[in-house]
Structure formats: C-alpha cells, structure tokens
Amino acid sequence: MKRYKFSLEQVLKVRKIREKEKQKELAEAFQQLNLEMEKLEKLKAEEMEANALIQLLKEQHQSSVLLNTVYRNIEGKLILKQLQVENIQKAQKVVNEKVIQAISAQKDKKILEKLDEKQYENYLKLAEAEEQKFLDEVAVIDSIRKRTRV
C-alpha cells in the first residue's frame, strides 16, 4: 500500500500561515491598544500635576493671569483626554475584530486538521484490512500446499 498523503496538505499549510498572520495582527492590535491606554494615563498624570500646580499657585496667591493660563492648560488636557478615550475605543474595536478573525482562522485550520486525522484513520484501517487480506491469502496458500503434500 502506498504511503499516506493528505490530499489537502497545501490548503492546510495556507490555513496555518493565515492563522499565524491573524495572531500576529491581533498581537499588534493589542500593542496599539496598550499604547493608547498609556497615552491616556500620561494625560491623566499631567492633569493631576496641573491641578497640583493650581493648588500651589492659589496658596501662594499668584496672579490670576497665571492661574488662568494653568486652567486653560487643564481644559486642553480634558479635551485631549476625551480624544484619547475615543482613540482607545477605536483601538478596542480593532482588537475585537482581530480576535474574531484569529478565531475564524483557527477554526478553519482545525477543520482541516480534523479532516486529516479522519482520513489518516481511514488509511490505517484500509492498510490493516489489506494486510489482513494478505495474511489470509498466505494462510490459504500454505494450507493448500500442506494438503497437496499429503
């Protein structure tokens, strides 16, 4: 009996490559999401520093022009925070899409792997049946030879 060869081996290879690509894309999307979240944390820290500066300026009875400038800075930070939250939401949507794509690629690969397993099991059953048939033929021929000798 000839050697087992999965008929869809090339398709399986392509699906494995596609799965790795989707996993890589997902990892990149997670990295981007983490970067966006770090930017938001940095903005929050800057806002807290600006609030601390306002407190300090109030305690030192600094000019209202300086306080006004710091307040405007905080307002700008709030706007940047809102924009950054939107960026995080967009990055989260991308991550969700990449997760779905990665799962789909993984399922496609698993389907072919299961098909390969089933075909290999059938190949083994056929090989075993063929071997048993050969052994039966040998036994029959051997018994015929023994009868003809007697």
LINQUI-V463554 format. One record per residue. N is the residue number from 1. RES is the residue in one letter. SS is DSSP state (H for helix, E for strand, C for the rest). NEAR is the number of other ideal C-beta (glycine too) atoms within 12 Angstrom. D_LAST is the distance of its C-alpha to the last C-alpha in Angstrom with 1 decimal. Layout:
n->{N N}
res->{RES RES}
ss->{SS SS}
near->{NEAR NEAR}
d_last->{D_LAST D_LAST}
//
This chain:
n->{1 2 3 4 5 6 7 8 9 10 11 12 13 14 15 16 17 18 19 20 21 22 23 24 25 26 27 28 29 30 31 32 33 34 35 36 37 38 39 40 41 42 43 44 45 46 47 48 49 50 51 52 53 54 55 56 57 58 59 60 61 62 63 64 65 66 67 68 69 70 71 72 73 74 75 76 77 78 79 80 81 82 83 84 85 86 87 88 89 90 91 92 93 94 95 96 97 98 99 100 101 102 103 104 105 106 107 108 109 110 111 112 113 114 115 116 117 118 119 120 121 122 123 124 125 126 127 128 129 130 131 132 133 134 135 136 137 138 139 140 141 142 143 144 145 146 147 148 149 150}
res->{M K R Y K F S L E Q V L K V R K I R E K E K Q K E L A E A F Q Q L N L E M E K L E K L K A E E M E A N A L I Q L L K E Q H Q S S V L L N T V Y R N I E G K L I L K Q L Q V E N I Q K A Q K V V N E K V I Q A I S A Q K D K K I L E K L D E K Q Y E N Y L K L A E A E E Q K F L D E V A V I D S I R K R T R V}
ss->{C C C C C C C C H H H H H H H H H H H H H H H H H H H H H H H H H H H H H H H H H H H H H H H H H H H H H H H H H H H C C C C H H H H H H H H H H H H H H H H H H H H H H H H H H H H H H H H H H H H H H H H H H H H H H H H H H H H H H H H H H H H H H H H H H H H H H H H H H H H H H H H H H H H H H C}
near->{15 8 8 18 14 21 15 21 18 13 19 25 17 17 26 23 17 23 27 18 20 27 23 18 23 27 18 19 27 22 18 23 27 18 18 28 22 18 24 26 18 18 28 21 16 23 27 17 18 27 21 16 23 25 16 16 22 17 11 12 10 17 12 13 11 18 23 15 18 27 21 16 23 26 17 18 27 20 16 22 26 17 18 27 21 17 23 25 18 18 27 21 18 23 26 18 18 27 22 18 23 27 18 20 27 23 18 24 28 18 19 27 23 17 21 25 17 16 21 20 15 17 21 16 16 17 18 15 15 16 15 14 15 15 14 14 14 14 14 14 14 14 14 13 12 11 10 9 8 7}
d_last->{35.4 38.9 41.4 43.6 47.1 49.7 51.1 54.6 54.7 57.9 59.6 58.7 60.3 63.4 63.6 63.3 66.1 68.2 67.7 69.0 71.9 72.9 72.7 74.9 77.4 77.4 78.2 81.0 82.4 82.5 84.3 86.8 87.4 87.9 90.4 92.3 92.4 93.7 96.4 97.4 97.6 99.7 102.1 102.3 103.2 105.8 107.3 107.6 109.3 111.7 112.5 113.1 115.4 117.3 117.8 119.1 121.4 122.8 123.4 125.2 127.2 126.2 127.5 126.2 125.3 122.8 121.4 121.2 119.2 116.7 116.5 115.7 113.1 111.5 111.7 109.9 107.2 106.7 106.2 103.7 101.9 101.7 100.3 97.8 96.6 96.0 94.1 92.0 91.3 90.2 88.0 86.4 85.7 84.0 81.9 80.9 79.8 77.9 76.1 75.1 73.8 71.9 70.2 69.4 67.8 65.9 64.6 63.6 61.6 59.9 58.8 57.0 55.5 54.1 52.7 51.1 49.6 48.2 46.8 45.2 43.7 42.3 40.9 39.1 37.7 36.4 35.0 33.2 31.9 30.7 29.1 27.3 26.2 24.8 23.0 21.5 20.4 18.8 17.0 15.9 14.7 12.9 11.1 10.3 8.9 6.7 5.5 5.5 3.7 0.0}
//
